[in-house]
Amino acid sequence: MGWRSFSRDLLEPLPQKVRESSPLADPEPEGPSTSAFRFSVQPGGYFSDRDGWRLRVFGNGFGGPLISGVAGGPSSVSGAQMGLRLDYALGDLVIGAFGRFGSLQAQGGSVNDFGVAFNGQSANGSLGGGGVLVQFARPGWFIGAALGGDALTTDQPFGISSSNALGARYSKSSVGGSALHLATHVGGRIRLSDRQVLEPSALLTLTSLSLGGATVFDGFTNRFWNVPASSSTVGTADIGITWRAPLPQGRNLLTPSVRLSWLGAGFLGQAPANAVTEGIALATTLPAGSLTQSSGLGLQGGLAYTLRDNTTFFIRGGAGFYGAGTAWDVGGGVQFRWGGAPRVPAAKATGAVPSTPMP
C-alpha cells in the first residue's frame, strides 16, 4: 500500500531556522537581519522550537519485490502517490492533518498448480484518503504519530483451468476496499559538532487492509466462481541511524543526510484468504507466500534546502536490499510556513536593554 514510504515523508522532521527571539538563535555578526529567523547555536535546534502554520506538498514513488512464490515465480509492486500536510506548531508541539492519493500496480508471478502453468497477471489500483498527526520535538529527541485511512479500488485477477477447455483462462474484476493505517516515529539526537548530528530512530507502521469479493461467470465450466473477500494486517519497521549536517549557506540552510537502517515487514496474523470456489463443491487454492521484504538493509540519502523565510525544499532517495531482490524509494517536495507568534526583537527576548542616544 506504500504506507511506509508515505509516512516517512509525512513524519520526517524538516530543518527550519529558529525565531530570532529563541534562546537557540545564533546572534549574527553582520548585524540585524530583515528576516525573523536565525541560525541555531546547536544542530538539534533546526528540528524543534517552531511556531506558525506549515503546508507540506510532497510525492514519492516506490517499487520492488512483494511476495515470494510458493509454486512459481515471485510477484512485484510499484506505485506513486501525492500528499498534503497542513499543521500548526506551537513551540515543541505540532498538530496537523494530511491527505493522500495514489496509484499502484502489482505484477503477479507465474504459478504451476494442479499440473497447469498459469501466467502472471497484473493488477492496477487507486487509493485516496487522509488522517491526523501529532509530533513533539525537542533539540535532543522527538516523537510523532499519524493515524489515517484510505478508500481504494483494485483489480482482482485469477485464472481457471478445466478439462473441457485447452489451457488456462484468465478473468479480472474490480473490487473495492478500505485500509486503516498507523505510524509512529521516535528517536533521539546526538550532537557531534555545531554542524553535525546523529539521529538513532525507528519508524513503525501498521496497515489493516480489507478487500471486497467478486463473482465471475466462466462459460466453459458454466459456473459462477467466487473470489472471496479478504482482510490482512501488515506491519513494517525501519530502525536505524541518520547523519545530518545543517550547513549555513549565506542566509539559507543546506542539510544533507544519510540513513542506514534495518528494514522489516510481515503479516501480523494470517495471510489473506486465497481460496477460489464455485460455491458448491469445486474449489482451488491460489498459492501464496511470505512477504519478500521481510528483512533487509536500507540505505537512504536526502538533501533539504531552507530559505531565509523557512520555505524548505527537499529530495530523498534510497533502496532496500533483500535476499530476493532490491526495492527502491524516491520522494521530495516543498514546505511553506506562515503566521505564528509576532516578531520579538532579540534584545527584548534576552532581557537586554537597548542603548539610547545621548542628548
C-alpha positions in Angstrom: 0.0 0.0 0.0 3.0 2.3 0.1 2.2 3.5 3.6 5.7 3.1 4.9 7.1 5.2 2.1 4.3 7.8 2.6 4.7 8.0 6.4 8.4 8.6 6.0 7.8 11.8 4.0 4.8 12.7 6.2 6.6 12.5 9.6 10.2 13.4 8.5 11.4 16.4 10.5 12.5 19.1 8.0 15.2 21.6 9.1 13.9 25.1 9.9 15.7 28.2 11.1 14.7 29.4 14.6 13.0 32.6 15.7 15.4 35.5 16.4 13.8 35.6 19.9 14.6 31.9 20.6 17.3 31.1 23.2 18.7 28.8 20.4 19.2 31.7 18.0 22.7 32.5 16.9 23.5 36.2 17.0 24.5 37.2 13.5 27.8 39.1 13.4 26.7 41.1 10.3 24.0 42.8 12.4 20.2 42.8 12.3 18.5 40.7 9.6 15.5 41.5 7.5 14.3 38.0 8.3 12.6 37.0 11.6 14.7 33.8 11.6 18.2 33.0 12.6 20.6 30.1 12.5 20.6 27.8 15.6 23.5 27.6 18.1 23.1 23.8 18.1 22.1 21.4 15.2 19.1 19.9 17.0 17.5 23.4 17.2 16.7 23.3 13.5 14.2 20.4 14.1 12.4 21.9 17.1 11.3 25.2 18.6 8.7 26.1 16.0 5.6 28.2 15.6 3.0 29.1 12.9 1.3 27.2 10.1 3.0 24.9 7.6 1.9 23.4 4.4 3.9 20.5 3.0 3.3 19.2 -0.5 5.2 16.1 -1.4 5.2 13.0 -3.6 7.0 9.7 -3.9 7.4 6.6 -5.9 8.4 3.1 -4.9 8.7 -0.4 -6.1 10.3 -3.8 -5.6 9.6 -7.5 -4.9 6.4 -8.2 -3.0 5.7 -11.9 -2.3 7.9 -14.9 -2.9 6.1 -17.6 -4.9 5.5 -21.0 -3.3 4.8 -22.8 -6.6 6.1 -20.4 -9.1 7.7 -17.0 -9.6 7.7 -14.1 -7.2 5.5 -11.0 -7.6 6.4 -7.3 -7.5 4.7 -4.0 -6.9 5.2 -0.4 -7.9 3.3 2.8 -7.2 3.3 6.6 -7.0 1.5 8.9 -4.5 1.0 12.5 -3.6 0.4 14.0 -0.2 -0.6 17.2 1.5 0.1 18.0 5.1 -1.2 21.1 7.0 -0.1 21.6 10.6 0.2 24.3 13.3 3.2 24.4 15.5 3.4 26.0 19.0 6.8 25.6 20.5 7.7 21.9 20.6 4.2 20.6 19.8 2.9 20.1 16.2 -0.7 19.1 15.4 -2.0 18.6 11.8 -3.9 16.8 9.2 -3.0 15.2 5.9 -4.5 13.8 2.7 -3.1 11.5 0.1 -4.0 9.8 -3.2 -2.1 7.4 -5.4 -2.0 4.5 -7.8 -0.5 1.0 -7.5 0.4 -1.7 -9.9 1.2 -5.3 -8.9 2.6 -7.9 -11.2 1.8 -11.5 -10.1 4.4 -14.2 -10.6 3.7 -17.3 -12.7 2.2 -20.3 -10.9 2.3 -24.0 -11.5 -0.7 -25.6 -9.8 -2.7 -28.8 -10.4 -0.3 -29.6 -13.2 -1.2 -26.4 -15.0 1.0 -23.4 -15.8 -0.7 -20.1 -15.0 0.9 -16.9 -16.3 1.5 -14.0 -14.0 -1.3 -11.3 -14.2 -1.1 -7.6 -13.4 -3.5 -5.7 -11.2 -4.0 -1.9 -11.1 -5.4 0.0 -8.1 -6.0 3.5 -6.9 -6.5 5.0 -3.4 -7.4 8.2 -1.6 -7.8 9.2 2.0 -6.3 11.2 4.9 -5.9 11.4 8.6 -4.4 13.3 11.5 -0.9 13.6 13.1 0.8 14.9 16.2 4.5 15.5 16.9 6.6 16.6 19.8 10.2 17.6 19.2 13.0 18.8 21.4 16.6 19.5 20.3 17.7 16.2 21.8 14.7 13.9 21.0 11.4 13.6 19.1 8.2 11.5 18.9 5.4 11.6 16.4 2.4 9.6 15.3 -0.1 9.5 12.4 -3.4 7.8 12.0 -5.3 7.6 8.7 -7.5 5.7 6.3 -7.9 5.1 2.6 -10.7 4.0 0.3 -9.4 2.0 -2.7 -10.4 0.1 -5.8 -8.2 -2.6 -7.4 -8.3 -5.3 -10.0 -8.8 -8.9 -8.7 -7.4 -11.2 -11.4 -7.4 -15.0 -11.3 -7.0 -18.0 -13.7 -9.2 -21.0 -14.4 -8.3 -24.3 -16.0 -10.8 -27.1 -16.7 -10.7 -30.4 -18.6 -13.2 -29.2 -21.3 -11.0 -26.4 -22.4 -7.4 -26.1 -23.6 -5.1 -24.1 -21.5 -5.8 -21.6 -18.7 -8.3 -18.8 -18.9 -7.9 -15.6 -17.0 -10.5 -13.2 -15.6 -10.3 -9.9 -13.9 -12.9 -8.0 -11.9 -12.8 -4.7 -9.9 -13.3 -4.7 -6.2 -13.5 -2.0 -3.6 -11.9 -1.9 -0.2 -10.5 0.1 2.7 -7.3 0.4 4.7 -6.6 1.8 8.2 -3.0 3.0 8.8 -1.0 3.8 11.9 2.6 5.1 12.0 4.9 6.1 14.9 8.3 7.8 14.6 10.5 8.2 17.6 14.2 8.9 18.1 17.0 10.9 19.7 19.7 13.3 18.5 23.4 13.1 19.4 25.3 16.2 18.8 28.6 15.6 17.0 29.6 19.2 16.4 27.9 22.6 15.9 27.1 21.4 12.3 26.5 17.6 12.7 24.0 15.4 14.5 23.3 11.7 14.6 19.6 10.5 14.9 19.0 7.0 16.1 15.3 6.4 15.3 12.6 4.0 14.5 9.7 4.3 12.1 7.0 1.6 12.8 3.9 1.3 10.6 0.7 -0.8 10.7 -1.8 -1.3 7.9 -5.1 -3.2 8.1 -6.5 -3.9 4.6 -9.9 -5.2 3.7 -10.9 -6.1 0.1 -14.4 -7.0 -1.1 -15.2 -10.2 -3.0 -16.2 -10.7 -6.6 -18.2 -13.3 -8.6 -17.2 -14.1 -12.2 -19.0 -16.4 -14.7 -17.0 -18.9 -16.7 -18.7 -20.2 -19.8 -16.6 -23.4 -20.2 -17.5 -24.7 -16.7 -20.9 -23.0 -16.8 -20.4 -21.8 -13.3 -20.1 -18.7 -11.3 -16.7 -18.5 -9.5 -16.4 -16.6 -6.2 -13.3 -14.7 -5.3 -13.7 -14.2 -1.5 -13.4 -11.0 0.4 -10.2 -10.8 2.4 -8.6 -9.0 5.2 -5.0 -8.8 6.4 -2.7 -6.8 8.6 0.9 -5.9 7.7 3.5 -4.4 10.0 6.7 -2.7 8.9 9.8 -1.4 10.7 12.6 0.9 9.7 15.2 1.0 12.6 18.5 2.7 12.1 20.6 5.9 12.4 20.6 9.1 10.4 23.5 11.5 10.0 22.5 15.2 9.3 24.7 18.3 8.7 22.8 21.6 8.7 25.2 23.9 6.9 24.6 27.7 6.6 24.7 29.0 3.0 24.6 32.7 3.2 21.3 33.3 4.9 19.9 30.0 3.8 20.4 26.4 5.1 21.6 23.3 3.3 21.1 20.0 5.1 22.4 16.7 3.6 21.5 13.5 5.3 22.4 9.8 5.1 20.5 6.9 6.8 21.5 3.3 7.4 18.8 1.0 8.8 17.3 -2.4 9.2 14.0 -2.9 7.3 11.4 -5.5 8.1 7.8 -6.3 7.1 5.4 -9.2 7.6 1.8 -10.3 8.1 0.5 -9.9 11.6 -1.7 -12.9 12.0 -2.9 -14.9 9.0 -2.2 -14.1 5.4 -5.1 -13.1 3.2 -7.6 -15.8 2.2 -6.8 -17.2 -1.2 -9.4 -20.0 -1.9 -11.5 -19.6 -5.1 -14.7 -21.6 -5.2 -17.7 -22.1 -7.4 -20.0 -22.0 -4.4 -20.9 -25.7 -4.2 -18.1 -28.2 -4.4 -15.3 -27.3 -6.7 -12.5 -25.2 -5.2 -8.9 -24.3 -5.8 -6.3 -22.6 -3.6 -4.1 -19.9 -5.2 -0.5 -20.4 -3.9 0.8 -17.5 -1.8 3.9 -16.9 0.1 5.6 -14.7 2.7 6.5 -11.1 2.0 9.8 -10.8 0.3 10.7 -7.6 2.2 10.7 -9.4 5.5 14.2 -8.4 6.4 16.8 -6.3 4.7 19.3 -3.4 4.8 18.1 0.1 4.0 20.2 2.9 2.7 18.7 6.4 2.2 20.2 9.8 1.2 18.5 13.2 1.3 19.0 16.9 0.8 17.0 19.8 2.2 17.4 23.5 1.3 15.8 26.0 3.7 15.3 29.6 2.6 15.6 32.6 4.9 11.8 32.7 5.3 11.8 29.0 6.2 10.4 27.7 2.9 12.1 24.3 2.6 12.6 22.1 -0.5 13.7 18.5 0.0 14.5 15.4 -2.1 15.5 11.9 -1.0 16.1 8.5 -2.4 17.2 5.1 -1.4 17.0 1.3 -1.6 16.2 -1.7 0.4 18.4 -4.7 -0.2 16.8 -8.1 0.4 17.7 -11.7 -0.3 15.2 -12.0 -3.1 15.7 -8.5 -4.7 16.1 -4.8 -4.3 13.3 -2.3 -3.5 13.6 1.4 -4.4 12.0 4.5 -2.9 12.3 8.2 -4.0 10.5 11.3 -2.9 10.6 15.0 -2.5 8.5 18.1 -2.0 8.3 21.6 -0.6 7.1 23.1 2.8 5.8 26.6 3.2 5.5 28.5 6.6 3.4 31.5 7.7 1.9 33.1 10.7 2.7 32.3 14.3 4.0 34.4 17.2 4.7 38.1 16.5 8.3 39.0 15.9 10.1 40.0 19.1 13.4 41.8 18.9 16.3 39.6 20.1 17.4 42.2 22.7 13.9 42.3 24.3 13.7 38.5 24.3 17.0 38.1 26.1 16.3 40.9 28.6 19.0 43.2 27.2 18.3 47.0 27.4 18.8 48.7 24.0 21.2 51.6 24.0 19.7 55.1 23.7 21.5 58.1 22.1 23.0 60.7 24.3 21.1 64.0 24.3 
